[in-house]
Amino acid sequence: MFDWLTQPWPWYVAGPLIGLIIPLLLYMGNKQFGISSSLRHTCAACMPGNISFFQYDWKSEGMWNLVFVLGVFIGGFLGGYVFQNPEPIALSAATVADLQNLGITDFSGLVPPEVFSWSNLGSFQGLIIMVLGGFLVGFGARYAGGCTSGHAISGISNLQMASVTAVIGFFIGGLIVTHLILPLIL
Amino acid sequence: MNYIKYLLVGVFFGFILTKSEVISWFRIQEMFRFQDFHMYGVIGTAILVGMIAIQVIKKFNLKDRDGNPITIPPKDFSQKKRYIFGGILFGLGWAFTGACPGPLFALFGTGLTIFIVPILAALAGTYVYGATRESLPH
């Protein structure tokens, strides 16, 4: 009966539930669904310096978003630790074959442990994927004014051309890394 | 506390992200290789439900729970360069880490402590954007 807590959820369950978060946040307090602003609020709270981009009342604007992100962390703990799926992800055979060709061998978890581990952090590959990759996520999200939640989901839901443009950019970047750069560094 | 409700919505979101495996680097690879419908199904149906909800809110001028009209500020499309350049840079990072910001926090929550590294790097990226934005094309 509680199998659904540990089993993976199909897209037609997960997607609509994510979509419902948009009206839920609007109803609760006129809040726009978005995650990456939390990074800006954290900068504003911890190290604003004399940078005008971080000089604003982060508590009144951003506290709800920081609390929301703390919830995402807890949701990950419940979904991926307490109710962890013991089975490997049912990936498409083509993806497994492509990644095996690039040297990935362990498909048992959410991420390849040979790439995402503390011991790999010091390697060239680890620095590019985890440090440069993370940096670009933060830099690019603020530059574009939103990430997957703010642009792809909230923005396109509200029929914003800005968001469609940003998402086309997301895909250009993602395709470059997947097809041109990862084959060189994996 | 007035914020508890946002914590609960966050837990709900993080749980869905994890159960639907969209926080997986493997799933992101599948998406950027166009080898499975899963990610497109999740994002596509989320947009569809969001779109219907927003249209209903606008059509009936629905109010929030405090009785204030719901307002959704449009995104400024007069600045086009920022969406293209920023979008591409974000996409590069998304494919490297296999995670956008929400999944980074959820992955850290699953016990993969290494994900504190891309989270801190994303904070550094946000900081550098804030410090350099006046000299960037928007």
Interface residues (C-beta under 8 A of the other chain):
Chain A: Q7 P8 W9 P10 W11 Y12 V13 A14 G15 P16 L17 I18 G19 L20 I21 I22 P23 L24 L25 L26 Y27 M28 G29 N30 K31 Q32 F33 I35 S36 S38 L39 R40 T42 C43 M47 G49 I51 F53 F54 M63 W64 N65 V67 F68 V69 L70 G71 V72 F73 I74 G75 G76 F77 L78 G79 G80 Y81 Q84 N85 I89 L91 S92 A94 T95 D98 L99 F107 L110 V111 P112 V115 F116 S117 W118 L121 I128 I129 M130 V131 L132 G133 G134 F135 L136 V137 G138 F139 G140 A141 R142 Y143 A144 G145 G146 C147 T148 S149 H151 A152 I153 S154 G155 I156 S157 N158 L159 Q160 M161 A162 S163 T165 A166 V167 I168 G169 F170 F171 I172 G173 G174 L175 I176 V177 T178 H179 I181 L182
Chain B: Y3 K5 Y6 L7 L8 V9 G10 V11 F12 F13 G14 F15 I16 L17 T18 K19 S20 E21 V22 I23 S24 W25 F26 R27 I28 Q29 E30 M31 F32 R33 Q35 D36 F37 H38 M39 Y40 G41 V42 I43 G44 T45 A46 I47 L48 V49 G50 M51 A53 I54 V56 I57 L62 D64 R65 D66 N68 I70 T71 I72 P73 P74 K75 D76 F77 K80 R82 Y83 I84 F85 G86 G87 I88 L89 F90 G91 L92 G93 W94 A95 F96 T97 G98 A99 C100 P101 G102 L104 F105 A106 L107 F108 G109 T110 G111 L112 T113 I114 F115 V117 P118 I119 L120 A121 A122 L123 A124 G125 T126 Y127 V128 Y129 G130 A131 R133 L136
